[in-house]
């Protein structure tokens, strides 16, 4: 992760992906989406978002394929 890497707020990420903010927060709280906390606010790096999206596309041994 580069210090110059783009970071998103929960709202920005939800809007960009067309998801509810609660969906983003739940993924972060479950450890599926890496984030950094600053006070009560979370920030999501671009690389963490890309990893999370990739994990949603590939079947996991813990999750049956659709």
mmJSON file of the N, C-alpha and C atoms, coordinates in Angstrom:
{"data_MODEL":{"atom_site":{
"group_PDB":["ATOM","ATOM","ATOM","ATOM","ATOM","ATOM","ATOM","ATOM","ATOM","ATOM","ATOM","ATOM","ATOM","ATOM","ATOM","ATOM","ATOM","ATOM","ATOM","ATOM","ATOM","ATOM","ATOM","ATOM","ATOM","ATOM","ATOM","ATOM","ATOM","ATOM","ATOM","ATOM","ATOM","ATOM","ATOM","ATOM","ATOM","ATOM","ATOM","ATOM","ATOM","ATOM","ATOM","ATOM","ATOM","ATOM","ATOM","ATOM","ATOM","ATOM","ATOM","ATOM","ATOM","ATOM","ATOM","ATOM","ATOM","ATOM","ATOM","ATOM","ATOM","ATOM","ATOM","ATOM","ATOM","ATOM","ATOM","ATOM","ATOM","ATOM","ATOM","ATOM","ATOM","ATOM","ATOM","ATOM","ATOM","ATOM","ATOM","ATOM","ATOM","ATOM","ATOM","ATOM","ATOM","ATOM","ATOM","ATOM","ATOM","ATOM","ATOM","ATOM","ATOM","ATOM","ATOM","ATOM","ATOM","ATOM","ATOM","ATOM","ATOM","ATOM","ATOM","ATOM","ATOM","ATOM","ATOM","ATOM","ATOM","ATOM","ATOM","ATOM","ATOM","ATOM","ATOM","ATOM","ATOM","ATOM","ATOM","ATOM","ATOM","ATOM","ATOM","ATOM","ATOM","ATOM","ATOM","ATOM","ATOM","ATOM","ATOM","ATOM","ATOM","ATOM","ATOM","ATOM","ATOM","ATOM","ATOM","ATOM","ATOM","ATOM","ATOM","ATOM","ATOM","ATOM","ATOM","ATOM","ATOM","ATOM","ATOM","ATOM","ATOM","ATOM","ATOM","ATOM","ATOM","ATOM","ATOM","ATOM","ATOM","ATOM","ATOM","ATOM","ATOM","ATOM","ATOM","ATOM","ATOM","ATOM","ATOM","ATOM","ATOM","ATOM","ATOM","ATOM","ATOM","ATOM","ATOM","ATOM","ATOM","ATOM","ATOM","ATOM","ATOM","ATOM","ATOM","ATOM","ATOM","ATOM","ATOM","ATOM","ATOM","ATOM","ATOM","ATOM","ATOM","ATOM"],
"id":[1,2,3,4,5,6,7,8,9,10,11,12,13,14,15,16,17,18,19,20,21,22,23,24,25,26,27,28,29,30,31,32,33,34,35,36,37,38,39,40,41,42,43,44,45,46,47,48,49,50,51,52,53,54,55,56,57,58,59,60,61,62,63,64,65,66,67,68,69,70,71,72,73,74,75,76,77,78,79,80,81,82,83,84,85,86,87,88,89,90,91,92,93,94,95,96,97,98,99,100,101,102,103,104,105,106,107,108,109,110,111,112,113,114,115,116,117,118,119,120,121,122,123,124,125,126,127,128,129,130,131,132,133,134,135,136,137,138,139,140,141,142,143,144,145,146,147,148,149,150,151,152,153,154,155,156,157,158,159,160,161,162,163,164,165,166,167,168,169,170,171,172,173,174,175,176,177,178,179,180,181,182,183,184,185,186,187,188,189,190,191,192,193,194,195,196,197,198],
"type_symbol":["N","C","C","N","C","C","N","C","C","N","C","C","N","C","C","N","C","C","N","C","C","N","C","C","N","C","C","N","C","C","N","C","C","N","C","C","N","C","C","N","C","C","N","C","C","N","C","C","N","C","C","N","C","C","N","C","C","N","C","C","N","C","C","N","C","C","N","C","C","N","C","C","N","C","C","N","C","C","N","C","C","N","C","C","N","C","C","N","C","C","N","C","C","N","C","C","N","C","C","N","C","C","N","C","C","N","C","C","N","C","C","N","C","C","N","C","C","N","C","C","N","C","C","N","C","C","N","C","C","N","C","C","N","C","C","N","C","C","N","C","C","N","C","C","N","C","C","N","C","C","N","C","C","N","C","C","N","C","C","N","C","C","N","C","C","N","C","C","N","C","C","N","C","C","N","C","C","N","C","C","N","C","C","N","C","C","N","C","C","N","C","C","N","C","C","N","C","C"],
"label_atom_id":["N","CA","C","N","CA","C","N","CA","C","N","CA","C","N","CA","C","N","CA","C","N","CA","C","N","CA","C","N","CA","C","N","CA","C","N","CA","C","N","CA","C","N","CA","C","N","CA","C","N","CA","C","N","CA","C","N","CA","C","N","CA","C","N","CA","C","N","CA","C","N","CA","C","N","CA","C","N","CA","C","N","CA","C","N","CA","C","N","CA","C","N","CA","C","N","CA","C","N","CA","C","N","CA","C","N","CA","C","N","CA","C","N","CA","C","N","CA","C","N","CA","C","N","CA","C","N","CA","C","N","CA","C","N","CA","C","N","CA","C","N","CA","C","N","CA","C","N","CA","C","N","CA","C","N","CA","C","N","CA","C","N","CA","C","N","CA","C","N","CA","C","N","CA","C","N","CA","C","N","CA","C","N","CA","C","N","CA","C","N","CA","C","N","CA","C","N","CA","C","N","CA","C","N","CA","C","N","CA","C","N","CA","C","N","CA","C","N","CA","C","N","CA","C","N","CA","C","N","CA","C"],
"label_alt_id":[null,null,null,null,null,null,null,null,null,null,null,null,null,null,null,null,null,null,null,null,null,null,null,null,null,null,null,null,null,null,null,null,null,null,null,null,null,null,null,null,null,null,null,null,null,null,null,null,null,null,null,null,null,null,null,null,null,null,null,null,null,null,null,null,null,null,null,null,null,null,null,null,null,null,null,null,null,null,null,null,null,null,null,null,null,null,null,null,null,null,null,null,null,null,null,null,null,null,null,null,null,null,null,null,null,null,null,null,null,null,null,null,null,null,null,null,null,null,null,null,null,null,null,null,null,null,null,null,null,null,null,null,null,null,null,null,null,null,null,null,null,null,null,null,null,null,null,null,null,null,null,null,null,null,null,null,null,null,null,null,null,null,null,null,null,null,null,null,null,null,null,null,null,null,null,null,null,null,null,null,null,null,null,null,null,null,null,null,null,null,null,null,null,null,null,null,null,null],
"label_comp_id":["UNK","UNK","UNK","UNK","UNK","UNK","UNK","UNK","UNK","UNK","UNK","UNK","UNK","UNK","UNK","UNK","UNK","UNK","UNK","UNK","UNK","UNK","UNK","UNK","UNK","UNK","UNK","UNK","UNK","UNK","UNK","UNK","UNK","UNK","UNK","UNK","UNK","UNK","UNK","UNK","UNK","UNK","UNK","UNK","UNK","UNK","UNK","UNK","UNK","UNK","UNK","UNK","UNK","UNK","UNK","UNK","UNK","UNK","UNK","UNK","UNK","UNK","UNK","UNK","UNK","UNK","UNK","UNK","UNK","UNK","UNK","UNK","UNK","UNK","UNK","UNK","UNK","UNK","UNK","UNK","UNK","UNK","UNK","UNK","UNK","UNK","UNK","UNK","UNK","UNK","UNK","UNK","UNK","UNK","UNK","UNK","UNK","UNK","UNK","UNK","UNK","UNK","UNK","UNK","UNK","UNK","UNK","UNK","UNK","UNK","UNK","UNK","UNK","UNK","UNK","UNK","UNK","UNK","UNK","UNK","UNK","UNK","UNK","UNK","UNK","UNK","UNK","UNK","UNK","UNK","UNK","UNK","UNK","UNK","UNK","UNK","UNK","UNK","UNK","UNK","UNK","UNK","UNK","UNK","UNK","UNK","UNK","UNK","UNK","UNK","UNK","UNK","UNK","UNK","UNK","UNK","UNK","UNK","UNK","UNK","UNK","UNK","UNK","UNK","UNK","UNK","UNK","UNK","UNK","UNK","UNK","UNK","UNK","UNK","UNK","UNK","UNK","UNK","UNK","UNK","UNK","UNK","UNK","UNK","UNK","UNK","UNK","UNK","UNK","UNK","UNK","UNK","UNK","UNK","UNK","UNK","UNK","UNK"],
"label_asym_id":["A","A","A","A","A","A","A","A","A","A","A","A","A","A","A","A","A","A","A","A","A","A","A","A","A","A","A","A","A","A","A","A","A","A","A","A","A","A","A","A","A","A","A","A","A","A","A","A","A","A","A","A","A","A","A","A","A","A","A","A","A","A","A","A","A","A","A","A","A","A","A","A","A","A","A","A","A","A","A","A","A","A","A","A","A","A","A","A","A","A","A","A","A","A","A","A","A","A","A","A","A","A","A","A","A","A","A","A","A","A","A","A","A","A","A","A","A","A","A","A","A","A","A","A","A","A","A","A","A","A","A","A","A","A","A","A","A","A","A","A","A","A","A","A","A","A","A","A","A","A","A","A","A","A","A","A","A","A","A","A","A","A","A","A","A","A","A","A","A","A","A","A","A","A","A","A","A","A","A","A","A","A","A","A","A","A","A","A","A","A","A","A","A","A","A","A","A","A"],
"label_entity_id":["1","1","1","1","1","1","1","1","1","1","1","1","1","1","1","1","1","1","1","1","1","1","1","1","1","1","1","1","1","1","1","1","1","1","1","1","1","1","1","1","1","1","1","1","1","1","1","1","1","1","1","1","1","1","1","1","1","1","1","1","1","1","1","1","1","1","1","1","1","1","1","1","1","1","1","1","1","1","1","1","1","1","1","1","1","1","1","1","1","1","1","1","1","1","1","1","1","1","1","1","1","1","1","1","1","1","1","1","1","1","1","1","1","1","1","1","1","1","1","1","1","1","1","1","1","1","1","1","1","1","1","1","1","1","1","1","1","1","1","1","1","1","1","1","1","1","1","1","1","1","1","1","1","1","1","1","1","1","1","1","1","1","1","1","1","1","1","1","1","1","1","1","1","1","1","1","1","1","1","1","1","1","1","1","1","1","1","1","1","1","1","1","1","1","1","1","1","1"],
"label_seq_id":[1,1,1,2,2,2,3,3,3,4,4,4,5,5,5,6,6,6,7,7,7,8,8,8,9,9,9,10,10,10,11,11,11,12,12,12,13,13,13,14,14,14,15,15,15,16,16,16,17,17,17,18,18,18,19,19,19,20,20,20,21,21,21,22,22,22,23,23,23,24,24,24,25,25,25,26,26,26,27,27,27,28,28,28,29,29,29,30,30,30,31,31,31,32,32,32,33,33,33,34,34,34,35,35,35,36,36,36,37,37,37,38,38,38,39,39,39,40,40,40,41,41,41,42,42,42,43,43,43,44,44,44,45,45,45,46,46,46,47,47,47,48,48,48,49,49,49,50,50,50,51,51,51,52,52,52,53,53,53,54,54,54,55,55,55,56,56,56,57,57,57,58,58,58,59,59,59,60,60,60,61,61,61,62,62,62,63,63,63,64,64,64,65,65,65,66,66,66],
"pdbx_PDB_ins_code":[null,null,null,null,null,null,null,null,null,null,null,null,null,null,null,null,null,null,null,null,null,null,null,null,null,null,null,null,null,null,null,null,null,null,null,null,null,null,null,null,null,null,null,null,null,null,null,null,null,null,null,null,null,null,null,null,null,null,null,null,null,null,null,null,null,null,null,null,null,null,null,null,null,null,null,null,null,null,null,null,null,null,null,null,null,null,null,null,null,null,null,null,null,null,null,null,null,null,null,null,null,null,null,null,null,null,null,null,null,null,null,null,null,null,null,null,null,null,null,null,null,null,null,null,null,null,null,null,null,null,null,null,null,null,null,null,null,null,null,null,null,null,null,null,null,null,null,null,null,null,null,null,null,null,null,null,null,null,null,null,null,null,null,null,null,null,null,null,null,null,null,null,null,null,null,null,null,null,null,null,null,null,null,null,null,null,null,null,null,null,null,null,null,null,null,null,null,null],
"Cartn_x":[0.844,0.0,0.887,0.649,1.398,0.725,1.504,0.886,0.091,0.353,-0.37,-1.575,-1.842,-2.969,-4.291,-5.241,-6.572,-7.268,-7.916,-8.714,-10.131,-11.104,-12.509,-13.182,-14.161,-15.015,-16.067,-16.785,-17.853,-18.876,-19.254,-20.259,-19.754,-18.517,-17.95,-17.912,-17.486,-17.382,-18.756,-19.707,-21.066,-21.658,-21.482,-22.012,-21.318,-19.999,-19.248,-19.637,-19.944,-20.263,-21.764,-22.572,-24.017,-24.527,-23.879,-24.262,-24.726,-25.389,-25.789,-24.575,-24.498,-23.376,-23.263,-24.382,-24.364,-23.672,-23.81,-23.144,-21.631,-21.156,-19.724,-19.247,-19.984,-19.595,-19.563,-20.561,-20.596,-19.402,-19.046,-17.889,-16.619,-16.497,-15.32,-15.318,-16.459,-16.529,-16.272,-16.629,-16.371,-14.938,-14.191,-12.809,-12.667,-13.747,-13.708,-13.124,-13.307,-12.843,-11.93,-10.634,-9.676,-9.989,-9.856,-10.089,-9.232,-9.129,-8.436,-9.465,-9.383,-10.296,-9.579,-10.275,-9.818,-10.947,-10.822,-11.933,-13.057,-14.229,-15.372,-15.548,-14.645,-14.773,-13.795,-14.225,-13.378,-12.963,-11.772,-11.27,-10.838,-11.121,-10.842,-9.875,-8.732,-7.762,-8.249,-7.788,-8.16,-7.758,-6.556,-6.102,-6.972,-7.411,-8.281,-9.63,-10.14,-11.42,-11.287,-10.196,-9.998,-9.867,-9.151,-9.027,-10.392,-11.194,-12.521,-13.414,-13.391,-14.198,-13.748,-12.448,-11.934,-12.409,-12.433,-12.851,-14.335,-15.119,-16.544,-16.781,-15.866,-16.01,-15.527,-14.538,-14.0,-14.569,-14.988,-15.574,-14.546,-15.008,-14.181,-14.479,-13.492,-13.777,-14.814,-14.941,-15.892,-17.273,-17.372,-18.634,-18.938,-20.1,-20.425,-20.588,-20.189,-20.351,-21.836,-22.214,-23.624,-24.016],
"Cartn_y":[-1.176,0.0,1.237,2.109,3.35,4.429,5.312,6.393,7.349,7.303,8.168,7.466,6.258,5.491,6.174,6.103,6.691,5.948,6.683,6.11,6.662,5.827,6.183,6.193,7.077,7.023,5.939,5.578,4.583,5.074,6.32,6.88,6.877,7.329,7.361,5.971,4.993,3.627,3.05,3.274,2.779,3.378,4.667,5.328,4.811,4.648,4.192,2.771,1.931,0.53,0.268,1.272,1.099,0.204,0.282,-0.533,0.359,-0.244,0.459,0.629,1.726,1.958,0.85,0.317,-0.755,-2.009,-2.268,-3.421,-3.262,-2.064,-1.781,-1.938,-1.369,-1.457,-2.899,-3.68,-5.089,-5.856,-5.639,-6.321,-5.95,-4.698,-4.259,-4.873,-4.899,-5.442,-6.949,-7.64,-9.086,-9.378,-8.355,-8.539,-8.904,-8.823,-9.151,-7.995,-6.79,-5.583,-4.839,-4.798,-4.11,-2.618,-2.052,-0.622,-0.094,1.215,1.91,2.783,2.815,3.672,4.937,6.035,7.335,7.877,7.697,8.03,7.04,7.551,6.68,6.455,6.983,6.883,5.876,5.194,4.224,4.778,4.352,4.671,3.365,3.233,2.016,2.345,1.67,1.92,1.282,1.834,1.306,-0.17,-0.512,-1.905,-2.836,-2.379,-3.208,-3.44,-2.404,-2.523,-3.519,-3.434,-4.342,-5.791,-6.012,-7.365,-7.896,-7.043,-7.451,-7.813,-6.983,-7.271,-8.568,-8.806,-10.062,-11.259,-11.118,-12.23,-12.543,-11.543,-11.767,-12.53,-12.379,-13.039,-14.476,-14.797,-16.161,-16.939,-18.184,-18.99,-19.291,-19.257,-19.546,-20.952,-21.647,-22.967,-22.9,-21.739,-21.582,-21.2,-20.779,-20.333,-21.122,-21.779,-22.549,-21.64,-22.148,-21.377,-21.246,-20.119,-19.873,-20.612],
"Cartn_z":[0.0,0.0,0.0,-0.903,-1.019,-0.176,0.464,1.226,0.332,-0.97,-1.898,-2.522,-2.086,-2.615,-2.244,-3.129,-2.902,-1.783,-0.886,0.194,0.091,0.427,0.297,1.666,1.822,3.001,2.751,3.785,3.627,2.613,2.707,1.793,0.348,0.14,-1.217,-1.83,-1.032,-1.539,-1.853,-0.971,-1.204,-2.477,-2.666,-3.869,-5.128,-5.071,-6.245,-6.647,-5.66,-5.945,-6.042,-5.75,-5.798,-4.678,-3.517,-2.365,-1.227,-0.269,0.928,1.834,2.557,3.468,4.513,4.954,5.955,5.42,4.131,3.518,3.606,3.346,3.43,4.872,5.815,7.228,7.72,7.341,7.778,7.241,5.977,5.389,6.145,6.536,7.295,8.695,9.344,10.7,10.724,9.653,9.561,9.135,8.774,8.348,6.885,6.127,4.704,3.881,4.369,3.689,4.652,4.307,5.175,5.22,6.411,6.574,7.707,7.745,8.838,9.526,10.84,11.586,12.017,11.869,12.337,13.195,14.511,15.394,15.138,14.832,14.527,13.031,12.234,10.781,10.213,9.172,8.49,7.142,6.711,5.374,4.735,3.445,2.696,1.571,1.542,0.477,-0.822,-1.913,-3.227,-3.348,-2.884,-2.981,-2.133,-0.962,-0.117,-0.798,-1.444,-2.154,-3.299,-4.055,-5.181,-4.697,-3.607,-3.032,-2.614,-1.972,-1.52,-2.71,-3.739,-4.924,-5.596,-5.668,-6.232,-5.417,-4.104,-3.243,-3.431,-3.801,-4.029,-5.33,-6.282,-7.575,-7.562,-6.724,-6.712,-5.539,-5.785,-4.719,-3.629,-2.416,-1.26,-0.763,-0.159,0.397,1.511,2.127,3.217,2.702,1.427,0.868,-0.384,-0.432,-1.648,-2.852,-3.994,-5.244,-5.567,-6.146,-6.49,-7.728],
"occupancy":[1.0,1.0,1.0,1.0,1.0,1.0,1.0,1.0,1.0,1.0,1.0,1.0,1.0,1.0,1.0,1.0,1.0,1.0,1.0,1.0,1.0,1.0,1.0,1.0,1.0,1.0,1.0,1.0,1.0,1.0,1.0,1.0,1.0,1.0,1.0,1.0,1.0,1.0,1.0,1.0,1.0,1.0,1.0,1.0,1.0,1.0,1.0,1.0,1.0,1.0,1.0,1.0,1.0,1.0,1.0,1.0,1.0,1.0,1.0,1.0,1.0,1.0,1.0,1.0,1.0,1.0,1.0,1.0,1.0,1.0,1.0,1.0,1.0,1.0,1.0,1.0,1.0,1.0,1.0,1.0,1.0,1.0,1.0,1.0,1.0,1.0,1.0,1.0,1.0,1.0,1.0,1.0,1.0,1.0,1.0,1.0,1.0,1.0,1.0,1.0,1.0,1.0,1.0,1.0,1.0,1.0,1.0,1.0,1.0,1.0,1.0,1.0,1.0,1.0,1.0,1.0,1.0,1.0,1.0,1.0,1.0,1.0,1.0,1.0,1.0,1.0,1.0,1.0,1.0,1.0,1.0,1.0,1.0,1.0,1.0,1.0,1.0,1.0,1.0,1.0,1.0,1.0,1.0,1.0,1.0,1.0,1.0,1.0,1.0,1.0,1.0,1.0,1.0,1.0,1.0,1.0,1.0,1.0,1.0,1.0,1.0,1.0,1.0,1.0,1.0,1.0,1.0,1.0,1.0,1.0,1.0,1.0,1.0,1.0,1.0,1.0,1.0,1.0,1.0,1.0,1.0,1.0,1.0,1.0,1.0,1.0,1.0,1.0,1.0,1.0,1.0,1.0,1.0,1.0,1.0,1.0,1.0,1.0],
"B_iso_or_equiv":[0.0,0.0,0.0,0.0,0.0,0.0,0.0,0.0,0.0,0.0,0.0,0.0,0.0,0.0,0.0,0.0,0.0,0.0,0.0,0.0,0.0,0.0,0.0,0.0,0.0,0.0,0.0,0.0,0.0,0.0,0.0,0.0,0.0,0.0,0.0,0.0,0.0,0.0,0.0,0.0,0.0,0.0,0.0,0.0,0.0,0.0,0.0,0.0,0.0,0.0,0.0,0.0,0.0,0.0,0.0,0.0,0.0,0.0,0.0,0.0,0.0,0.0,0.0,0.0,0.0,0.0,0.0,0.0,0.0,0.0,0.0,0.0,0.0,0.0,0.0,0.0,0.0,0.0,0.0,0.0,0.0,0.0,0.0,0.0,0.0,0.0,0.0,0.0,0.0,0.0,0.0,0.0,0.0,0.0,0.0,0.0,0.0,0.0,0.0,0.0,0.0,0.0,0.0,0.0,0.0,0.0,0.0,0.0,0.0,0.0,0.0,0.0,0.0,0.0,0.0,0.0,0.0,0.0,0.0,0.0,0.0,0.0,0.0,0.0,0.0,0.0,0.0,0.0,0.0,0.0,0.0,0.0,0.0,0.0,0.0,0.0,0.0,0.0,0.0,0.0,0.0,0.0,0.0,0.0,0.0,0.0,0.0,0.0,0.0,0.0,0.0,0.0,0.0,0.0,0.0,0.0,0.0,0.0,0.0,0.0,0.0,0.0,0.0,0.0,0.0,0.0,0.0,0.0,0.0,0.0,0.0,0.0,0.0,0.0,0.0,0.0,0.0,0.0,0.0,0.0,0.0,0.0,0.0,0.0,0.0,0.0,0.0,0.0,0.0,0.0,0.0,0.0,0.0,0.0,0.0,0.0,0.0,0.0],
"pdbx_formal_charge":[null,null,null,null,null,null,null,null,null,null,null,null,null,null,null,null,null,null,null,null,null,null,null,null,null,null,null,null,null,null,null,null,null,null,null,null,null,null,null,null,null,null,null,null,null,null,null,null,null,null,null,null,null,null,null,null,null,null,null,null,null,null,null,null,null,null,null,null,null,null,null,null,null,null,null,null,null,null,null,null,null,null,null,null,null,null,null,null,null,null,null,null,null,null,null,null,null,null,null,null,null,null,null,null,null,null,null,null,null,null,null,null,null,null,null,null,null,null,null,null,null,null,null,null,null,null,null,null,null,null,null,null,null,null,null,null,null,null,null,null,null,null,null,null,null,null,null,null,null,null,null,null,null,null,null,null,null,null,null,null,null,null,null,null,null,null,null,null,null,null,null,null,null,null,null,null,null,null,null,null,null,null,null,null,null,null,null,null,null,null,null,null,null,null,null,null,null,null],
"auth_seq_id":[1,1,1,2,2,2,3,3,3,4,4,4,5,5,5,6,6,6,7,7,7,8,8,8,9,9,9,10,10,10,11,11,11,12,12,12,13,13,13,14,14,14,15,15,15,16,16,16,17,17,17,18,18,18,19,19,19,20,20,20,21,21,21,22,22,22,23,23,23,24,24,24,25,25,25,26,26,26,27,27,27,28,28,28,29,29,29,30,30,30,31,31,31,32,32,32,33,33,33,34,34,34,35,35,35,36,36,36,37,37,37,38,38,38,39,39,39,40,40,40,41,41,41,42,42,42,43,43,43,44,44,44,45,45,45,46,46,46,47,47,47,48,48,48,49,49,49,50,50,50,51,51,51,52,52,52,53,53,53,54,54,54,55,55,55,56,56,56,57,57,57,58,58,58,59,59,59,60,60,60,61,61,61,62,62,62,63,63,63,64,64,64,65,65,65,66,66,66],
"auth_comp_id":["UNK","UNK","UNK","UNK","UNK","UNK","UNK","UNK","UNK","UNK","UNK","UNK","UNK","UNK","UNK","UNK","UNK","UNK","UNK","UNK","UNK","UNK","UNK","UNK","UNK","UNK","UNK","UNK","UNK","UNK","UNK","UNK","UNK","UNK","UNK","UNK","UNK","UNK","UNK","UNK","UNK","UNK","UNK","UNK","UNK","UNK","UNK","UNK","UNK","UNK","UNK","UNK","UNK","UNK","UNK","UNK","UNK","UNK","UNK","UNK","UNK","UNK","UNK","UNK","UNK","UNK","UNK","UNK","UNK","UNK","UNK","UNK","UNK","UNK","UNK","UNK","UNK","UNK","UNK","UNK","UNK","UNK","UNK","UNK","UNK","UNK","UNK","UNK","UNK","UNK","UNK","UNK","UNK","UNK","UNK","UNK","UNK","UNK","UNK","UNK","UNK","UNK","UNK","UNK","UNK","UNK","UNK","UNK","UNK","UNK","UNK","UNK","UNK","UNK","UNK","UNK","UNK","UNK","UNK","UNK","UNK","UNK","UNK","UNK","UNK","UNK","UNK","UNK","UNK","UNK","UNK","UNK","UNK","UNK","UNK","UNK","UNK","UNK","UNK","UNK","UNK","UNK","UNK","UNK","UNK","UNK","UNK","UNK","UNK","UNK","UNK","UNK","UNK","UNK","UNK","UNK","UNK","UNK","UNK","UNK","UNK","UNK","UNK","UNK","UNK","UNK","UNK","UNK","UNK","UNK","UNK","UNK","UNK","UNK","UNK","UNK","UNK","UNK","UNK","UNK","UNK","UNK","UNK","UNK","UNK","UNK","UNK","UNK","UNK","UNK","UNK","UNK","UNK","UNK","UNK","UNK","UNK","UNK"],
"auth_asym_id":["A","A","A","A","A","A","A","A","A","A","A","A","A","A","A","A","A","A","A","A","A","A","A","A","A","A","A","A","A","A","A","A","A","A","A","A","A","A","A","A","A","A","A","A","A","A","A","A","A","A","A","A","A","A","A","A","A","A","A","A","A","A","A","A","A","A","A","A","A","A","A","A","A","A","A","A","A","A","A","A","A","A","A","A","A","A","A","A","A","A","A","A","A","A","A","A","A","A","A","A","A","A","A","A","A","A","A","A","A","A","A","A","A","A","A","A","A","A","A","A","A","A","A","A","A","A","A","A","A","A","A","A","A","A","A","A","A","A","A","A","A","A","A","A","A","A","A","A","A","A","A","A","A","A","A","A","A","A","A","A","A","A","A","A","A","A","A","A","A","A","A","A","A","A","A","A","A","A","A","A","A","A","A","A","A","A","A","A","A","A","A","A","A","A","A","A","A","A"],
"auth_atom_id":["N","CA","C","N","CA","C","N","CA","C","N","CA","C","N","CA","C","N","CA","C","N","CA","C","N","CA","C","N","CA","C","N","CA","C","N","CA","C","N","CA","C","N","CA","C","N","CA","C","N","CA","C","N","CA","C","N","CA","C","N","CA","C","N","CA","C","N","CA","C","N","CA","C","N","CA","C","N","CA","C","N","CA","C","N","CA","C","N","CA","C","N","CA","C","N","CA","C","N","CA","C","N","CA","C","N","CA","C","N","CA","C","N","CA","C","N","CA","C","N","CA","C","N","CA","C","N","CA","C","N","CA","C","N","CA","C","N","CA","C","N","CA","C","N","CA","C","N","CA","C","N","CA","C","N","CA","C","N","CA","C","N","CA","C","N","CA","C","N","CA","C","N","CA","C","N","CA","C","N","CA","C","N","CA","C","N","CA","C","N","CA","C","N","CA","C","N","CA","C","N","CA","C","N","CA","C","N","CA","C","N","CA","C","N","CA","C","N","CA","C","N","CA","C","N","CA","C","N","CA","C"],
"pdbx_PDB_model_num":[1,1,1,1,1,1,1,1,1,1,1,1,1,1,1,1,1,1,1,1,1,1,1,1,1,1,1,1,1,1,1,1,1,1,1,1,1,1,1,1,1,1,1,1,1,1,1,1,1,1,1,1,1,1,1,1,1,1,1,1,1,1,1,1,1,1,1,1,1,1,1,1,1,1,1,1,1,1,1,1,1,1,1,1,1,1,1,1,1,1,1,1,1,1,1,1,1,1,1,1,1,1,1,1,1,1,1,1,1,1,1,1,1,1,1,1,1,1,1,1,1,1,1,1,1,1,1,1,1,1,1,1,1,1,1,1,1,1,1,1,1,1,1,1,1,1,1,1,1,1,1,1,1,1,1,1,1,1,1,1,1,1,1,1,1,1,1,1,1,1,1,1,1,1,1,1,1,1,1,1,1,1,1,1,1,1,1,1,1,1,1,1,1,1,1,1,1,1]
}}}
